[in-house]
Amino acid sequence: MPAAPPAPLAHRRLVVDGRAVEVRGTFDRGRPAVVLVHGIGVSGEYFLPLAAAFAADRDVYALDLPGHGTAPGPRRPLSVPELARVLAGTVRALELRAPVLVGHSMGCQVVVDAVAGDPGLCAGWVLLGPTVDASARGPLRQAWRLLRDTLREPPATNRVILRNYLRMGPVRYLRTVRTMLADRIEADLPRCAAPGLVVRGARDPIAPRRWAGQLARLAPRAGCLEIPAAAHAVQHTRPQELAAACAPFLDALAGRTVPPGS
């Protein structure tokens, strides 16, 4: 199925703790909010098809975190905990009440770190193709899985990803890889008390079924599901199917309030 056209999102730049964050969003706070957090080297651009699918009935925000996409970066790449603090600050700057945080790939690590450190930040979370599989943590094994995934993604998706990688540059990308590999998402998930959902494409070599199931079991309240025929970039290649699969979880959280500090 072809990707849905991008939603007509407004574009704003926020400064959070002295760092710029680019935000594409519907900015309609009367609807349940969903915040989309990209992975390593990419940006909110590859979330636009899913944003279009969600925007029919949700308030959607696709971020470019510092050093990614069009957001200028500090001299050194930020670590996962530092990116998590920027994410939490962005949610507060947008004045979102109990959003659902949706991460993809390394963005899952950022989301989990933010939720574990700030229990009142969100109503729930969704992890799409989460990294880093503990059984393949080395850079060479991750590179091999990335290559295999590239061969499974359609050309349009690979063009978006490559364009973003080139914008970031190889030096910043490789330095960010070190921070990604150093982070242990499996150690933080048990502290994520909010309800969660772990999702993978059925053909995703970066987040195998065993790994996705392990993460769902580590979280206090989480389910797990697969999107048939999809590889790693499921949010770009199967946005309608992904949105439909997540809808029951998101609908169950709609209207949920999370008292600050709970």
MARBALUM-28291 format. One line per 5 residues: number of its first residue (from 0); their letters; for each residue x, y, z of N, C-alpha, C. Coordinates in Angstrom, 2 decimals, always signed. Example, Ala and Ser with C-alpha at 12.3 -4.5 7.8 and 13.67 -1.06 7.14 Angstrom:
<rs>
0> as> +13.19,-5.69,+7.80,+12.30,-4.50,+7.80,+13.20,-3.30,+7.80; +12.85,-2.25,+7.08,+13.67,-1.06,+7.14,+12.90,+0.03,+7.87
</rs>
This chain:
<rs>
0> mpaap> +0.85,-1.19,+0.00,+0.00,+0.00,+0.00,+0.89,+1.25,+0.00; +0.63,+2.22,-0.87,+1.46,+3.44,-0.89,+1.25,+4.26,+0.36; +2.29,+5.00,+0.72,+2.22,+5.84,+1.92,+1.19,+6.93,+1.75; +0.52,+7.28,+2.85,-0.44,+8.37,+2.82,+0.29,+9.69,+2.61; -0.35,+10.67,+1.97,+0.31,+11.97,+1.80,+0.52,+12.63,+3.15
5> papla> +1.56,+13.44,+3.27,+1.83,+14.09,+4.55,+0.67,+14.96,+5.01; +0.47,+15.00,+6.33,-0.55,+15.87,+6.89,-0.10,+17.33,+6.74; -1.05,+18.26,+6.63,-0.69,+19.68,+6.56,-0.30,+20.20,+7.94; +0.93,+19.98,+8.30,+1.40,+20.33,+9.63,+2.04,+21.71,+9.63; +1.83,+22.44,+10.72,+2.53,+23.69,+10.93,+3.94,+23.40,+11.42
10> hrrlv> +4.86,+24.32,+11.21,+6.26,+24.11,+11.54,+6.73,+25.21,+12.48; +7.24,+24.81,+13.65,+7.74,+25.77,+14.63,+9.08,+25.30,+15.17; +9.88,+26.27,+15.58,+11.13,+25.96,+16.26,+11.00,+26.35,+17.73; +11.32,+25.41,+18.61,+11.34,+25.66,+20.04,+12.79,+25.65,+20.53; +13.05,+26.35,+21.59,+14.35,+26.28,+22.26,+14.11,+25.68,+23.63
15> vdgra> +14.69,+24.51,+23.86,+14.50,+23.75,+25.09,+15.85,+23.59,+25.76; +15.99,+24.17,+26.93,+17.27,+24.12,+27.66,+18.42,+24.59,+26.78; +18.15,+25.64,+26.01,+19.20,+26.22,+25.17,+19.45,+25.48,+23.88; +18.66,+24.45,+23.55,+18.86,+23.66,+22.34,+17.62,+23.74,+21.45; +17.85,+23.86,+20.16,+16.75,+24.01,+19.21,+16.11,+22.67,+18.88
20> vevrg> +14.79,+22.65,+18.84,+14.01,+21.49,+18.43,+13.02,+21.95,+17.36; +13.03,+21.29,+16.22,+12.06,+21.60,+15.17,+10.83,+20.73,+15.38; +9.66,+21.35,+15.27,+8.40,+20.65,+15.53,+7.47,+20.85,+14.34; +7.03,+19.74,+13.76,+5.92,+19.77,+12.79,+4.71,+19.26,+13.54; +3.61,+20.03,+13.55,+2.48,+19.60,+14.36,+1.16,+20.16,+13.90
25> tfdrg> +0.10,+19.53,+14.40,-1.25,+20.05,+14.15,-1.63,+21.13,+15.15; -0.98,+21.15,+16.32,-1.18,+22.18,+17.34,-2.68,+22.37,+17.63; -3.37,+21.26,+17.83,-4.80,+21.27,+18.14,-4.98,+20.58,+19.49; -4.86,+21.34,+20.57,-4.82,+20.74,+21.90,-6.17,+20.23,+22.38; -7.19,+20.36,+21.57,-8.49,+19.81,+21.93,-8.60,+18.32,+21.67
30> rpavv> -7.58,+17.74,+21.07,-7.60,+16.31,+20.75,-6.47,+15.59,+21.48; -6.56,+14.27,+21.64,-5.47,+13.53,+22.30,-4.17,+13.69,+21.53; -3.09,+13.93,+22.26,-1.81,+14.25,+21.63,-0.94,+13.01,+21.45; -0.22,+12.98,+20.33,+0.76,+11.95,+20.02,+2.05,+12.66,+19.60; +3.17,+12.29,+20.22,+4.46,+12.89,+19.90,+5.34,+11.81,+19.27
35> lvhgi> +5.87,+12.10,+18.08,+6.64,+11.14,+17.29,+8.13,+11.45,+17.39; +8.91,+10.48,+17.83,+10.33,+10.68,+18.13,+11.16,+9.77,+17.22; +11.95,+10.37,+16.36,+12.70,+9.66,+15.33,+13.92,+8.93,+15.90; +14.54,+8.13,+15.04,+15.73,+7.39,+15.40,+17.01,+8.08,+14.99; +18.12,+7.34,+15.04,+19.44,+7.89,+14.80,+19.59,+8.38,+13.36
40> gvsge> +20.12,+9.59,+13.19,+20.47,+10.11,+11.88,+19.33,+10.62,+11.05; +18.11,+10.39,+11.45,+16.96,+10.78,+10.64,+16.22,+11.94,+11.30; +14.93,+12.09,+11.01,+14.19,+13.24,+11.51,+12.71,+12.94,+11.47; +11.91,+13.95,+11.84,+10.47,+13.79,+11.78,+9.95,+13.59,+10.37; +10.78,+13.82,+9.36,+10.34,+13.68,+7.97,+9.80,+12.29,+7.68
45> yflpl> +10.49,+11.24,+8.19,+10.04,+9.90,+7.86,+8.83,+9.48,+8.68; +8.37,+10.34,+9.59,+7.14,+10.09,+10.33,+5.92,+10.75,+9.65; +6.12,+11.54,+8.60,+5.01,+12.30,+8.04,+3.86,+11.43,+7.53; +4.12,+10.27,+6.89,+2.98,+9.43,+6.50,+2.15,+8.95,+7.70; +2.81,+8.58,+8.79,+2.07,+8.16,+9.98,+1.38,+9.36,+10.63
50> aaafa> +2.04,+10.52,+10.61,+1.40,+11.72,+11.14,+0.11,+12.01,+10.39; +0.13,+11.82,+9.08,-1.08,+12.04,+8.29,-2.19,+11.08,+8.70; -1.80,+9.81,+8.97,-2.81,+8.83,+9.38,-3.37,+9.15,+10.76; -2.53,+9.59,+11.67,-2.98,+9.93,+13.02,-3.77,+11.24,+13.07; -3.45,+12.17,+12.18,-3.99,+13.52,+12.29,-5.49,+13.60,+12.04
55> adrdv> -6.09,+12.52,+11.55,-7.54,+12.54,+11.34,-8.29,+12.78,+12.64; -7.76,+12.27,+13.76,-8.48,+12.44,+15.02,-7.57,+12.66,+16.22; -6.28,+13.00,+15.95,-5.36,+13.22,+17.07,-4.52,+14.47,+16.82; -4.00,+15.00,+17.88,-3.09,+16.15,+17.83,-1.68,+15.59,+17.72; -1.04,+15.78,+16.57,+0.19,+15.06,+16.25,+1.38,+16.03,+16.18
60> yaldl> +2.52,+15.57,+16.70,+3.75,+16.36,+16.67,+4.91,+15.44,+16.25; +5.61,+15.80,+15.18,+6.79,+15.08,+14.72,+8.00,+15.96,+14.97; +8.95,+15.46,+15.74,+10.08,+16.26,+16.19,+11.32,+16.03,+15.34; +12.16,+17.07,+15.25,+13.57,+16.94,+14.87,+14.37,+17.31,+16.11; +14.98,+16.32,+16.74,+15.76,+16.57,+17.94,+17.10,+17.24,+17.57
65> pghgt> +17.78,+17.86,+18.53,+19.03,+18.58,+18.23,+20.03,+17.71,+17.47; +20.57,+18.28,+16.37,+21.54,+17.56,+15.57,+20.94,+16.64,+14.53; +19.61,+16.62,+14.42,+18.92,+15.77,+13.46,+18.03,+16.63,+12.56; +17.89,+16.22,+11.31,+17.02,+16.94,+10.40,+17.46,+18.40,+10.26; +16.49,+19.29,+10.44,+16.78,+20.72,+10.30,+17.11,+21.39,+11.63
70> apgpr> +17.18,+20.61,+12.70,+17.52,+21.17,+14.02,+19.03,+21.26,+14.18; +19.58,+22.45,+14.39,+21.03,+22.55,+14.58,+21.46,+21.78,+15.81; +22.66,+21.25,+15.75,+23.13,+20.44,+16.86,+24.26,+21.10,+17.62; +24.46,+20.70,+18.85,+25.63,+21.15,+19.61,+26.90,+20.55,+19.00; +28.05,+21.01,+19.45,+29.32,+20.55,+18.88,+29.47,+19.04,+18.99
75> rplsv> +29.06,+18.49,+20.12,+29.12,+17.02,+20.26,+27.70,+16.47,+20.27; +27.52,+15.26,+19.74,+26.19,+14.66,+19.77,+25.69,+14.46,+21.19; +24.40,+14.62,+21.39,+23.82,+14.41,+22.71,+23.64,+12.91,+22.96; +23.80,+12.53,+24.22,+23.57,+11.15,+24.63,+22.08,+10.86,+24.68; +21.72,+9.59,+24.80,+20.31,+9.23,+24.93,+19.66,+9.92,+26.13
80> pelar> +20.26,+9.92,+27.33,+19.64,+10.64,+28.45,+19.49,+12.14,+28.18; +20.45,+12.74,+27.49,+20.34,+14.17,+27.17,+19.20,+14.41,+26.18; +19.08,+13.56,+25.18,+17.97,+13.69,+24.24,+16.63,+13.47,+24.94; +16.61,+12.57,+25.92,+15.38,+12.32,+26.68,+14.97,+13.56,+27.47; +15.94,+14.26,+28.02,+15.61,+15.50,+28.74,+15.07,+16.56,+27.78
85> vlagt> +15.63,+16.62,+26.57,+15.10,+17.55,+25.56,+13.68,+17.17,+25.19; +13.42,+15.87,+25.02,+12.06,+15.41,+24.72,+11.10,+15.83,+25.81; +11.45,+15.57,+27.06,+10.56,+15.94,+28.17,+10.33,+17.45,+28.19; +11.38,+18.23,+27.95,+11.23,+19.67,+27.93,+10.37,+20.13,+26.78; +10.43,+19.45,+25.66,+9.59,+19.80,+24.51,+8.12,+19.54,+24.80
90> vrale> +7.82,+18.40,+25.43,+6.44,+18.10,+25.82,+5.89,+19.21,+26.72; +6.71,+19.66,+27.66,+6.25,+20.73,+28.56,+6.13,+22.07,+27.83; +7.08,+22.37,+26.93,+7.02,+23.62,+26.20,+5.78,+23.69,+25.30; +5.36,+22.54,+24.79,+4.15,+22.48,+23.97,+2.88,+22.47,+24.82; +3.05,+22.35,+26.13,+1.93,+22.33,+27.08,+0.97,+21.18,+26.78
95> lrapv> +1.55,+20.01,+26.49,+0.74,+18.84,+26.20,+0.38,+18.12,+27.49; -0.86,+17.75,+27.61,-1.33,+17.06,+28.79,-1.51,+15.57,+28.49; -0.70,+14.76,+29.12,-0.78,+13.30,+28.99,-0.75,+12.83,+27.54; +0.28,+13.21,+26.77,+0.39,+12.69,+25.40,+0.81,+11.24,+25.40; +0.75,+10.63,+24.23,+1.36,+9.33,+24.01,+2.66,+9.57,+23.24
100> lvghs> +3.76,+9.02,+23.74,+5.07,+9.19,+23.11,+5.35,+7.97,+22.24; +5.63,+8.22,+20.96,+5.88,+7.14,+20.00,+7.31,+7.28,+19.49; +8.15,+6.30,+19.79,+9.53,+6.31,+19.33,+9.76,+5.27,+18.27; +10.74,+5.54,+17.40,+11.14,+4.56,+16.40,+12.64,+4.34,+16.50; +13.07,+3.08,+16.50,+14.48,+2.72,+16.52,+15.17,+3.35,+17.73
105> mgcqv> +16.23,+4.16,+17.55,+16.85,+4.78,+18.72,+15.90,+5.73,+19.43; +14.90,+6.24,+18.72,+13.90,+7.07,+19.37,+13.16,+6.34,+20.47; +13.09,+5.00,+20.37,+12.51,+4.20,+21.45,+13.34,+4.34,+22.72; +14.66,+4.34,+22.58,+15.53,+4.50,+23.73,+15.33,+5.87,+24.37; +15.17,+6.90,+23.54,+14.93,+8.24,+24.05,+13.60,+8.30,+24.80
110> vvdav> +12.56,+7.71,+24.22,+11.24,+7.70,+24.86,+11.29,+6.97,+26.19; +11.91,+5.79,+26.21,+11.95,+4.99,+27.44,+12.72,+5.72,+28.53; +13.84,+6.32,+28.17,+14.61,+7.07,+29.17,+13.79,+8.22,+29.73; +13.04,+8.91,+28.86,+12.22,+10.04,+29.31,+11.10,+9.56,+30.23; +10.42,+8.49,+29.87,+9.30,+7.98,+30.66,+9.78,+7.43,+31.99
115> agdpg> +10.89,+6.70,+31.97,+11.42,+6.13,+33.21,+11.84,+7.23,+34.18; +12.35,+8.32,+33.67,+12.82,+9.39,+34.54,+11.75,+10.38,+34.96; +10.59,+10.33,+34.30,+9.53,+11.31,+34.56,+8.17,+10.61,+34.44; +7.74,+9.91,+35.48,+6.52,+9.10,+35.39,+5.26,+9.87,+35.02; +5.20,+11.16,+35.26,+4.02,+11.93,+34.92,+4.04,+12.55,+33.55
120> lcagw> +5.03,+12.20,+32.73,+5.22,+12.87,+31.46,+4.16,+12.52,+30.43; +3.66,+11.29,+30.45,+2.78,+10.84,+29.36,+1.71,+9.90,+29.87; +0.71,+9.69,+29.01,-0.33,+8.71,+29.32,+0.09,+7.31,+28.93; +0.98,+7.20,+27.96,+1.44,+5.90,+27.50,+2.52,+6.08,+26.46; +3.06,+4.96,+26.00,+4.16,+5.00,+25.04,+4.04,+3.85,+24.05
125> vllgp> +4.61,+4.08,+22.86,+4.65,+3.07,+21.80,+6.09,+3.01,+21.27; +6.64,+1.81,+21.19,+7.99,+1.61,+20.66,+7.88,+0.89,+19.32; +8.40,+1.50,+18.26,+8.39,+0.93,+16.92,+9.81,+0.47,+16.56; +10.00,-0.83,+16.38,+11.32,-1.36,+16.03,+12.41,-0.95,+16.99; +12.24,-1.21,+18.29,+13.18,-0.67,+19.29,+14.59,-1.24,+19.18
130> tvdas> +15.56,-0.38,+19.43,+16.96,-0.76,+19.54,+17.39,-0.58,+20.99; +18.52,-1.18,+21.40,+19.44,-2.02,+20.65,+19.30,-3.44,+21.18; +19.06,-4.40,+20.28,+18.96,-5.80,+20.67,+20.20,-6.21,+21.45; +20.01,-6.64,+22.67,+21.13,-6.96,+23.55,+21.98,-8.11,+23.02; +21.44,-8.95,+22.16,+22.21,-10.07,+21.61,+23.05,-9.67,+20.40
135> argpl> +22.92,-8.40,+19.97,+23.68,-7.93,+18.79,+24.10,-6.48,+19.01; +24.71,-6.22,+20.16,+24.98,-4.84,+20.53,+26.20,-4.24,+19.82; +27.06,-5.05,+19.26,+28.27,-4.53,+18.63,+27.98,-3.73,+17.37; +28.84,-2.77,+17.02,+28.61,-1.93,+15.85,+28.58,-2.70,+14.54; +29.41,-3.73,+14.40,+29.42,-4.48,+13.15,+28.14,-5.28,+12.97
140> rqawr> +27.64,-5.87,+14.05,+26.39,-6.64,+13.94,+25.21,-5.71,+13.67; +25.23,-4.53,+14.27,+24.17,-3.57,+13.98,+24.25,-3.08,+12.54; +25.47,-2.86,+12.03,+25.63,-2.42,+10.65,+25.13,-3.49,+9.68; +25.40,-4.76,+9.99,+24.93,-5.85,+9.14,+23.40,-5.90,+9.13; +22.80,-5.71,+10.28,+21.33,-5.71,+10.33,+20.75,-4.51,+9.56
145> llrdt> +21.41,-3.36,+9.67,+20.95,-2.18,+8.95,+21.03,-2.40,+7.44; +22.11,-3.02,+6.98,+22.23,-3.32,+5.56,+21.13,-4.26,+5.10; +20.87,-5.30,+5.87,+19.79,-6.23,+5.51,+18.45,-5.51,+5.44; +18.23,-4.60,+6.39,+16.97,-3.87,+6.37,+16.88,-2.96,+5.15; +17.98,-2.30,+4.80,+17.97,-1.41,+3.64,+17.51,-2.15,+2.39
150> lrepp> +17.92,-3.40,+2.26,+17.53,-4.19,+1.09,+16.05,-4.58,+1.13; +15.41,-4.44,+2.28,+13.99,-4.79,+2.42,+13.06,-3.58,+2.34; +13.63,-2.38,+2.40,+12.82,-1.18,+2.34,+12.64,-0.73,+0.89; +11.52,-0.08,+0.56,+11.33,+0.43,-0.80,+12.24,+1.61,-1.08; +12.54,+1.89,-2.36,+13.43,+3.00,-2.70,+13.00,+4.34,-2.12
155> atnrv> +11.70,+4.62,-2.09,+11.25,+5.91,-1.57,+11.63,+6.09,-0.10; +11.53,+5.03,+0.67,+11.90,+5.09,+2.08,+13.40,+5.26,+2.23; +14.16,+4.50,+1.47,+15.62,+4.61,+1.54,+16.10,+6.01,+1.13; +15.42,+6.64,+0.21,+15.81,+8.00,-0.20,+15.65,+8.98,+0.96; +14.53,+8.87,+1.67,+14.31,+9.75,+2.82,+15.38,+9.53,+3.87
160> ilrny> +15.66,+8.29,+4.18,+16.64,+7.97,+5.22,+18.04,+8.44,+4.80; +18.43,+8.14,+3.56,+19.76,+8.55,+3.10,+19.91,+10.06,+3.09; +18.87,+10.77,+2.66,+18.94,+12.23,+2.66,+19.19,+12.77,+4.06; +18.55,+12.18,+5.04,+18.74,+12.62,+6.42,+20.12,+12.25,+6.95; +20.60,+11.05,+6.60,+21.95,+10.65,+7.01,+22.99,+11.62,+6.46
165> lrmgp> +22.85,+12.00,+5.19,+23.80,+12.91,+4.58,+23.75,+14.28,+5.24; +22.56,+14.71,+5.60,+22.43,+16.00,+6.28,+23.14,+15.99,+7.62; +23.03,+14.90,+8.37,+23.71,+14.80,+9.65,+25.22,+14.72,+9.47; +25.67,+13.96,+8.49,+27.09,+13.78,+8.26,+27.64,+12.56,+8.96; +28.66,+11.92,+8.37,+29.16,+10.65,+8.90,+29.81,+10.75,+10.27
170> vrylr> +30.50,+11.84,+10.55,+31.19,+11.95,+11.83,+30.19,+12.02,+12.98; +29.21,+12.92,+12.86,+28.20,+13.03,+13.91,+27.39,+11.74,+14.03; +27.12,+11.10,+12.90,+26.36,+9.85,+12.92,+27.12,+8.78,+13.72; +28.40,+8.58,+13.41,+29.17,+7.54,+14.08,+29.35,+7.84,+15.56; +29.49,+9.11,+15.91,+29.59,+9.45,+17.33,+28.26,+9.19,+18.03
175> tvrtm> +27.15,+9.40,+17.33,+25.85,+9.12,+17.92,+25.64,+7.62,+18.08; +26.18,+6.83,+17.17,+26.09,+5.37,+17.30,+26.68,+4.92,+18.63; +27.79,+5.53,+19.04,+28.41,+5.14,+20.32,+27.45,+5.38,+21.48; +26.75,+6.50,+21.47,+25.81,+6.77,+22.55,+24.62,+5.81,+22.51; +24.20,+5.45,+21.30,+23.09,+4.51,+21.15,+23.46,+3.14,+21.71
180> ladri> +24.66,+2.66,+21.37,+25.08,+1.34,+21.83,+25.33,+1.30,+23.33; +25.69,+2.45,+23.90,+25.98,+2.49,+25.33,+24.71,+2.46,+26.18; +23.59,+2.84,+25.60,+22.33,+2.91,+26.36,+21.70,+1.53,+26.46; +21.10,+1.23,+27.61,+20.47,-0.07,+27.84,+18.97,+0.12,+28.06; +18.21,+0.02,+26.99,+16.76,+0.21,+27.08,+16.14,-0.85,+27.99
185> eadlp> +16.71,-2.06,+27.99,+16.15,-3.14,+28.79,+16.29,-2.88,+30.28; +17.25,-2.04,+30.67,+17.41,-1.70,+32.08,+16.42,-0.64,+32.53; +15.95,+0.19,+31.59,+15.05,+1.29,+31.94,+13.58,+0.92,+31.85; +13.24,-0.05,+31.01,+11.83,-0.37,+30.80,+11.08,-0.79,+32.06; +11.69,-1.53,+32.99,+10.93,-1.89,+34.19,+10.46,-0.68,+35.00
190> rcaap> +11.05,+0.50,+34.77,+10.63,+1.70,+35.49,+9.60,+2.52,+34.73; +9.13,+2.01,+33.60,+8.12,+2.72,+32.80,+6.74,+2.24,+33.23; +6.15,+2.94,+34.17,+4.88,+2.49,+34.75,+3.69,+2.73,+33.84; +3.79,+3.72,+32.96,+2.67,+4.01,+32.06,+2.45,+2.84,+31.10; +1.23,+2.63,+30.63,+0.97,+1.54,+29.68,+1.77,+1.72,+28.40
195> glvvr> +2.18,+0.60,+27.81,+2.99,+0.67,+26.61,+2.63,-0.37,+25.58; +3.18,-0.18,+24.39,+2.96,-1.10,+23.28,+4.27,-1.18,+22.49; +4.74,-2.41,+22.25,+5.93,-2.65,+21.45,+5.50,-3.19,+20.10; +5.95,-2.54,+19.02,+5.51,-2.89,+17.67,+6.73,-3.12,+16.79; +6.65,-4.12,+15.94,+7.71,-4.35,+14.96,+7.10,-4.77,+13.64
200> gardp> +7.82,-4.49,+12.54,+7.46,-5.07,+11.27,+7.85,-6.53,+11.25; +7.04,-7.36,+10.65,+7.30,-8.80,+10.66,+8.60,-9.17,+9.95; +9.15,-8.25,+9.11,+10.39,-8.52,+8.38,+11.53,-7.62,+8.88; +11.42,-7.12,+10.08,+12.42,-6.20,+10.62,+13.62,-6.99,+11.17; +14.81,-6.87,+10.57,+15.98,-7.58,+11.10,+16.66,-6.84,+12.24
205> iaprr> +16.32,-5.57,+12.45,+16.96,-4.78,+13.49,+16.31,-5.03,+14.85; +15.01,-5.23,+14.86,+14.26,-5.53,+16.09,+13.56,-6.88,+15.91; +14.26,-7.99,+16.16,+13.67,-9.31,+15.97,+12.48,-9.55,+16.91; +11.68,-10.53,+16.56,+10.49,-10.85,+17.36,+10.85,-11.20,+18.80; +11.91,-11.97,+18.98,+12.31,-12.35,+20.32,+12.63,-11.12,+21.18
210> wagql> +13.36,-10.17,+20.59,+13.74,-8.96,+21.31,+12.52,-8.11,+21.64; +11.62,-7.93,+20.69,+10.41,-7.14,+20.95,+9.59,-7.76,+22.07; +9.45,-9.07,+22.05,+8.71,-9.75,+23.10,+9.38,-9.61,+24.46; +10.71,-9.68,+24.47,+11.44,-9.51,+25.73,+11.18,-8.14,+26.33; +11.22,-7.10,+25.49,+10.99,-5.74,+26.00,+9.56,-5.59,+26.53
215> arlap> +8.59,-6.14,+25.82,+7.21,-6.04,+26.29,+7.05,-6.72,+27.65; +7.74,-7.82,+27.87,+7.64,-8.52,+29.15,+8.35,-7.76,+30.27; +9.38,-7.01,+29.95,+10.11,-6.26,+30.96,+9.31,-5.08,+31.50; +8.46,-4.50,+30.66,+7.67,-3.35,+31.09,+6.53,-3.81,+32.00; +6.16,-2.99,+32.98,+5.08,-3.38,+33.90,+3.75,-3.64,+33.21
220> ragcl> +3.43,-2.83,+32.19,+2.14,-2.96,+31.51,+2.34,-2.68,+30.02; +2.60,-3.72,+29.24,+2.86,-3.52,+27.82,+2.40,-4.71,+27.01; +1.94,-4.43,+25.81,+1.61,-5.47,+24.84,+2.60,-5.45,+23.70; +2.42,-6.38,+22.76,+3.34,-6.50,+21.64,+2.54,-6.91,+20.41; +2.87,-6.31,+19.26,+2.20,-6.70,+18.02,+3.13,-6.52,+16.84
225> eipaa> +2.77,-7.15,+15.71,+3.55,-7.09,+14.48,+2.70,-6.56,+13.34; +3.36,-5.86,+12.42,+2.71,-5.39,+11.20,+3.19,-6.30,+10.07; +2.30,-7.06,+9.44,+2.72,-8.01,+8.40,+3.42,-7.30,+7.24; +4.42,-7.98,+6.69,+5.14,-7.58,+5.47,+6.02,-6.35,+5.63; +6.04,-5.73,+6.79,+6.83,-4.51,+6.99,+8.22,-4.85,+7.51
230> ahavq> +9.18,-4.00,+7.15,+10.53,-4.11,+7.70,+10.69,-3.09,+8.83; +11.86,-2.47,+8.96,+12.12,-1.62,+10.12,+11.34,-0.30,+10.06; +11.29,+0.33,+8.91,+10.67,+1.66,+8.79,+9.17,+1.54,+8.58; +8.51,+0.82,+9.48,+7.09,+0.52,+9.34,+6.24,+1.78,+9.33; +6.67,+2.84,+10.03,+5.88,+4.06,+10.08,+5.86,+4.78,+8.73
235> htrpq> +6.83,+4.50,+7.88,+6.88,+5.14,+6.57,+6.27,+4.28,+5.48; +6.42,+2.97,+5.60,+5.95,+2.07,+4.55,+4.55,+1.53,+4.75; +4.10,+1.45,+6.00,+2.77,+0.91,+6.30,+2.04,+1.83,+7.29; +1.91,+3.12,+6.98,+1.35,+4.05,+7.98,-0.11,+3.77,+8.33; -0.92,+3.42,+7.34,-2.34,+3.18,+7.61,-2.53,+1.92,+8.45
240> elaaa> -1.80,+0.85,+8.10,-1.91,-0.38,+8.87,-1.40,-0.18,+10.29; -0.31,+0.57,+10.41,+0.25,+0.82,+11.74,-0.71,+1.65,+12.58; -1.27,+2.69,+12.00,-2.21,+3.53,+12.74,-3.43,+2.72,+13.19; -3.92,+1.86,+12.31,-5.08,+1.03,+12.67,-4.73,+0.04,+13.77; -3.52,-0.53,+13.72,-3.12,-1.49,+14.74,-2.96,-0.83,+16.10
245> capfl> -2.49,+0.43,+16.11,-2.27,+1.14,+17.37,-3.55,+1.79,+17.91; -4.57,+1.92,+17.06,-5.77,+2.67,+17.45,-6.44,+2.15,+18.71; -6.62,+0.83,+18.89,-7.26,+0.38,+20.13,-6.49,+0.81,+21.38; -5.16,+0.73,+21.33,-4.33,+1.15,+22.46,-4.46,+2.65,+22.69; -4.37,+3.44,+21.63,-4.46,+4.89,+21.77,-5.85,+5.31,+22.23
250> dalag> -6.87,+4.65,+21.71,-8.24,+4.99,+22.10,-8.48,+4.69,+23.58; -7.88,+3.60,+24.06,-8.04,+3.25,+25.47,-7.40,+4.29,+26.38; -6.36,+4.96,+25.88,-5.67,+5.97,+26.69,-6.31,+7.36,+26.55; -7.12,+7.56,+25.55,-7.71,+8.89,+25.33,-8.51,+9.31,+26.55; -8.26,+10.53,+26.98,-8.96,+11.04,+28.16,-8.27,+10.71,+29.46
255> rtvpp> -7.22,+9.86,+29.41,-6.48,+9.52,+30.62,-5.70,+10.73,+31.10; -5.72,+11.00,+32.38,-4.89,+12.08,+32.95,-3.85,+11.46,+33.86; -2.68,+12.03,+33.82,-1.58,+11.56,+34.65,-1.14,+12.69,+35.54; -1.45,+12.64,+36.82,-1.03,+13.73,+37.71,+0.47,+13.91,+37.70; +0.95,+15.14,+37.69,+2.39,+15.38,+37.71,+3.04,+14.66,+38.89
260> gs> +4.15,+13.99,+38.59,+4.91,+13.32,+39.64,+4.32,+12.02,+40.11; +3.24,+11.53,+39.42,+2.62,+10.28,+39.87,+3.49,+9.10,+39.52
</rs>
